[in-house]
Amino acid sequence: MNRVKLYIVIFSILSFLTPSFGNVSADSFIDTDEIKEYFELRDTIVMMNDEMKKIITDSVHNNFFGTDEAEKNLNGCMRFLEERIDEFSSKDTQMKYHYVKKLRNLFNESVRLHPIVMARFIGDSIKKINQDEISEDKYLAEPWHRPFFEPIDVRTLAAVPGNEANRTKSIDFASRGRTSAIKPVKLETPPVLPSTVVAAEPPAQTPKIDETLQKVADIIIEKPNVSKTAKEVFKDLNKKIEAKEEKEEKAKPELSVIKTQPEVASASRVITGPITGPIRPMAIMIENHRLARPQTGLNEANIVYEIPVEGGITRFMGIYNKIPGVVGPIRSCREYFVDRALEVSALYVHCGGSPKGYQYLASSHIFSIDEIKIGKGFFRDNTRKGPHNLYGKGREIFDSASENFPMLLKNKVKLLNYGVQESLGSKEAKTATIKYHGNYEVKIKYDNGSYLRYMNDELHVDRITKKPLSAYAIVIQEAAMKTVDKAGRQEISFIGNGIAWILEKGRLTNVTWHKNEADSATVFKDEKGIEYKFPENKQIWIQVVSPTQTPEIN
């Protein structure tokens, strides 16, 4: 009887609640992908919090955060999770606010635990050693207690469904041209290469810890048999990893070989003392998350690109033909930024990258410095919250790059078509507004010969000097874009042609842009077909927008 009464009560409650949903179908109310992503994020945060508590209490030996790379591992996890929560919060779903609130509460615990754990690391005097000296066995000495789901940090995300007719054509990465680097300064008595066959540079490699996580993620981890010990469970997992490694090793393609004419070898060298001659330009990725503002060092760039990324925000890339001071916060690679860096054969500076970003770095053969692989010249500002606190010292990064790449050049690189533009447009252009996203807007205002920037109505200033950022000319370039995965990552085509607007001296000039290959320059032409001339030694901003983000120019 008690069971019957219970069923009656449950049925009554359900009957009472059902009308409140009206005619809403289950499909329109429930997003299974959203639920799955929420639980994966939640479990990952809980797992990390548990690992940090183990470090604080010394209750259990910790394998992932108990290594000599512990500080980097922990900061990387914190950085990654915060990015994923930000991406999740940008989704337009019915349950978003409920899920985000719960995730924020969990991550707030991570934020409280983080400084305690970092203090513990310092107290234990953990040494920093080269990642290349760490074997994978060091990371996998004992089982890593983790939730049984496919890890979100390396999950391949499916393309967002939508109206294919309205999408732009996908970019064919394989068809992009190989960059031809600018010839470096020749040494006094250089040796001649003995062979006419030069092997192509090997693809860039991700850090060893990332490779290990990828291999673990690619193996389907079943729920452990309770009759097995932890040692036995891990032994089985290790066998699967070894088998996969052996299979991957056999499947590795041989390096391609490019036949060229004999060339004079020019050794890379470490430069000491002041640098007076031309250098290879530096293209540095700089974050524009609200917690990264105000940025440092954008005021020193010759050109600043602002281009959309995932999450409804933009990212900057500064092009420097002189070594900057401190620059940051530095963030990750996106492949379409690489196309603009290739135009001037720049050294590409970043921290991490999207899967396509890493893939394109390898195939484009651009010279690059990744903080995850080469940490020299980078530092964390503890007065700011991670991951929005990574900065670089221009000279130290330049010196580090000089150990591997030719950074001194014989001739100065031409960043744009410089000169005096004789005929500006007839229309006035005193202000312009670009609505990049519902919660992010850029306003440009002409003031005393240059253009000031406002982000969400707040004047854009340099963090160190406190002075407003100003540009002598602004290019608003329209380019085809599309979202390629559930994280909101963009695919942007800069190879081809399109329309643009140039604001200079308070006037508006309508132009077209043309770019033939990945490493060829973008050419801007006015309505008469004459190439536009930009003022030299003046800062130029290039704002990239999609066809749906037409700027309002007054």
Secondary structure by P-SEA (a helix, b strand, c coil): caaaaaaaaaaaaaaaaccccccccccccccaaaaaaaaaaaaaaaaaaaaaaaaaacccccccccccaaaaaaaaaaaaaaaaaaaaaaccccaaaaaaaaaaaaaaaaaaaaaaaaaaaaaacccccccccccccccccccccccccccccccccccccccccccccccccccbbbbbcccccccccccccccccccccccccccaaaaaaaaaaacccccccccccaaaaaaaaaaaaaaaaaaaaaacccbbbbbbcbbbbbbbbbbcccccccccbbbbbbbcccccccccccccccbbbbbbccccbbbbbbbbcccccccccbbbbbaaaaaaaaccccccccccccaaaaaaaaaacccccccccccccccccccccccccbbbcaaaaaaaaaacccccccccccccccccccccccccccbbbbcccccbbbbbbbcccbbbbbcccbbbbbccccbbbbbcbbbbbbbbbbbccccbbbbbbccbbbbbbbbcccbbbbbbbbbccccbbbbbbccccccccccccbbbbbbbbccccccccc
